[in-house]
């Protein structure tokens, strides 16, 4: 059987499908992709179901080969550095990987996550109906952990893809990270109007210590009007909780299912990926929209993925030596393990 | 009985809030609505998450309109004052002895009790499962005897093993996944509230009741082996 072989992997490289849904009521978070739109785009380009399992690639980078036969792949990223046997490729590309060749994916100047989808199906045993990896509870993907050098991922029903690499034309992935849209609440009444305004205006600096669980913001602390403890209630992906120190924490794919801090606002679904792609040190602000506006944005996003992903053959261009020098593994990125912080 | 508040958590989740406190009566209303929605779910409703005092509804807003969901919820909330289904009582074996009851002596010291009294109080109570949260199968239990209510540690203790039985503040819990915690570890249960490979991965529902039955370390080991072979060692019903 054909298989993907992980030749090298930085930290926090995991398999993610659309998420393990249906178990929030048992304390089990769905996990799933940090950037759902980019994940779905990679799968669409590979001709796979939008919620199929794909490799989520952190800035740690990954090197992939195949055995047993050629496998078509689609890689979606913005700004990552991609090379096939040393030949540079676009950051979003469809190609066929032949045995004996290596696809190298490394972080570039922008973007935090990329997705590698297969033409075929990653043939691993799901847990509770899903391959999504949740490393904190050791579930999903390959033994509930991040991918590492030497791992072998069997591919069922593999199909060869493009004979030559094709650039994916995916302008919807070029998203402005500076303003993130939110719906206020569910506990915006724990904050006075001037604090809501201060929250929206920011600017907030995204902390480099974020991971799949949460995005931490630095800036002028917010003041609570009614204390910073609430009796725990449910937490959506994108919930922005404000703990006692007044610095917002945005809860992401590996968040806990419930929490006990007031949540001033919730990032709308279509902007979750935009936020997830922001690197540490970036300044952001928020823009409050209505539920109806957020649903309209969701509807527009769904349109991008309705048809095949447009593509064009890659024309060989000159890549700088900076590019080639950049193709080394990044060290010291968080591995996403450990429970981090306790906000019960 | 006041109508619940509806709070948006983004465009794909709605919180039905019955109150803001830990209260069995609020929890009953949450669980009654949860049951009513299970029996009569609008298309596009994805998940229902009961908490102490609210029910969170995750939905697909491209299928289910927010206004239609709100109407549906308020209609059911008006009708569903009481739970239709009967709650189960589960008996979970619990070893309070070394090496499992790591923090019994420390908790006894803080509570001004003997270690034996701590165990007797903990094992003598019947707990209500309010909700799950924090980690897979992590069940928050109300009904801790007042004499065992102790503020949580200011800084967390090192990670405990799987299926630790813990107390903290006025609550008890079964902590399924190893992690650092400010709670006190009073024992361990061989029963797995969460077992992903088991056909029924989770068997205790919010609203159920739990009692802990003291067992010695040898029995704990034997029951752990039976649980590992696929048996479910928790018993439905009260202790003899």
Boltz contact constraints between the chains, C-beta under 6 A:
constraints:
  - contact:
      token1: [A, 24]
      token2: [B, 47]
      max_distance: 6.0
  - contact:
      token1: [A, 24]
      token2: [B, 49]
      max_distance: 6.0
  - contact:
      token1: [A, 25]
      token2: [B, 49]
      max_distance: 6.0
  - contact:
      token1: [A, 26]
      token2: [B, 132]
      max_distance: 6.0
  - contact:
      token1: [A, 26]
      token2: [B, 202]
      max_distance: 6.0
  - contact:
      token1: [A, 27]
      token2: [B, 132]
      max_distance: 6.0
  - contact:
      token1: [A, 27]
      token2: [B, 133]
      max_distance: 6.0
  - contact:
      token1: [A, 27]
      token2: [B, 135]
      max_distance: 6.0
  - contact:
      token1: [A, 27]
      token2: [B, 136]
      max_distance: 6.0
  - contact:
      token1: [A, 27]
      token2: [B, 137]
      max_distance: 6.0
  - contact:
      token1: [A, 27]
      token2: [B, 138]
      max_distance: 6.0
  - contact:
      token1: [A, 28]
      token2: [B, 136]
      max_distance: 6.0
  - contact:
      token1: [A, 127]
      token2: [B, 196]
      max_distance: 6.0
  - contact:
      token1: [A, 128]
      token2: [B, 196]
      max_distance: 6.0
  - contact:
      token1: [A, 137]
      token2: [B, 136]
      max_distance: 6.0
  - contact:
      token1: [A, 137]
      token2: [B, 177]
      max_distance: 6.0
  - contact:
      token1: [A, 183]
      token2: [B, 8]
      max_distance: 6.0
  - contact:
      token1: [A, 183]
      token2: [B, 10]
      max_distance: 6.0
  - contact:
      token1: [A, 185]
      token2: [B, 7]
      max_distance: 6.0
  - contact:
      token1: [A, 185]
      token2: [B, 8]
      max_distance: 6.0
  - contact:
      token1: [A, 186]
      token2: [B, 7]
      max_distance: 6.0
  - contact:
      token1: [A, 186]
      token2: [B, 9]
      max_distance: 6.0
  - contact:
      token1: [A, 186]
      token2: [B, 15]
      max_distance: 6.0
  - contact:
      token1: [A, 231]
      token2: [B, 20]
      max_distance: 6.0
  - contact:
      token1: [A, 231]
      token2: [B, 22]
      max_distance: 6.0
  - contact:
      token1: [A, 231]
      token2: [B, 52]
      max_distance: 6.0
  - contact:
      token1: [A, 231]
      token2: [B, 53]
      max_distance: 6.0
  - contact:
      token1: [A, 232]
      token2: [B, 51]
      max_distance: 6.0
  - contact:
      token1: [A, 232]
      token2: [B, 133]
      max_distance: 6.0
  - contact:
      token1: [A, 233]
      token2: [B, 51]
      max_distance: 6.0
  - contact:
      token1: [A, 233]
      token2: [B, 54]
      max_distance: 6.0
  - contact:
      token1: [A, 234]
      token2: [B, 49]
      max_distance: 6.0
  - contact:
      token1: [A, 234]
      token2: [B, 51]
      max_distance: 6.0
  - contact:
      token1: [A, 234]
      token2: [B, 56]
      max_distance: 6.0
  - contact:
      token1: [A, 236]
      token2: [B, 9]
      max_distance: 6.0
  - contact:
      token1: [A, 236]
      token2: [B, 10]
      max_distance: 6.0
  - contact:
      token1: [A, 236]
      token2: [B, 13]
      max_distance: 6.0
  - contact:
      token1: [A, 238]
      token2: [B, 10]
      max_distance: 6.0
  - contact:
      token1: [A, 256]
      token2: [B, 134]
      max_distance: 6.0
  - contact:
      token1: [A, 257]
      token2: [B, 133]
      max_distance: 6.0
  - contact:
      token1: [A, 258]
      token2: [B, 51]
      max_distance: 6.0
  - contact:
      token1: [A, 258]
      token2: [B, 133]
      max_distance: 6.0
  - contact:
      token1: [A, 266]
      token2: [B, 9]
      max_distance: 6.0
  - contact:
      token1: [A, 266]
      token2: [B, 10]
      max_distance: 6.0
  - contact:
      token1: [A, 268]
      token2: [B, 10]
      max_distance: 6.0
  - contact:
      token1: [A, 268]
      token2: [B, 11]
      max_distance: 6.0
  - contact:
      token1: [A, 269]
      token2: [B, 12]
      max_distance: 6.0
  - contact:
      token1: [A, 291]
      token2: [B, 8]
      max_distance: 6.0
  - contact:
      token1: [A, 291]
      token2: [B, 11]
      max_distance: 6.0
  - contact:
      token1: [A, 291]
      token2: [B, 66]
      max_distance: 6.0
  - contact:
      token1: [A, 294]
      token2: [B, 11]
      max_distance: 6.0
  - contact:
      token1: [A, 295]
      token2: [B, 11]
      max_distance: 6.0
  - contact:
      token1: [A, 295]
      token2: [B, 61]
      max_distance: 6.0
  - contact:
      token1: [A, 339]
      token2: [B, 179]
      max_distance: 6.0
  - contact:
      token1: [A, 344]
      token2: [B, 134]
      max_distance: 6.0
